[in-house]
């Protein structure tokens, strides 16, 4: 069995921008959505993924919900009932992120484009 060890010099130094979504989304059962954390590398959006932070019964959870922004879906939710309840929330979060990006000034020479659907995308 071959084990790959990562050299610390090979690790990416990511920063995260948080977008507050508290009160902007409906609660699902006892889940309250708090914020979305998007990874950035050298001032540029890194990948199509984000982490949605939430509170369960008023207590913020250590692990957030992984979100694929490009597909508008939550990832790695193995409870079928919960996945079904969260299904309509993911596109709402994507819309909030798009609105936030449209209001935010372009920093560090970051380029943007508008897709054929009129949505702002990073490249």
Protein Blocks (a to p, Z undefined) as FASTA:
>chain_A
ZZddddfklpccdddddddfehkaccehjaccfbdcdddeehiaedjbdcddddeehiac
fbdcdddfknopaehiabfklmmmmmmmmmmmmmmmmmmmmmpcceehiacdddfkopac
dZZ
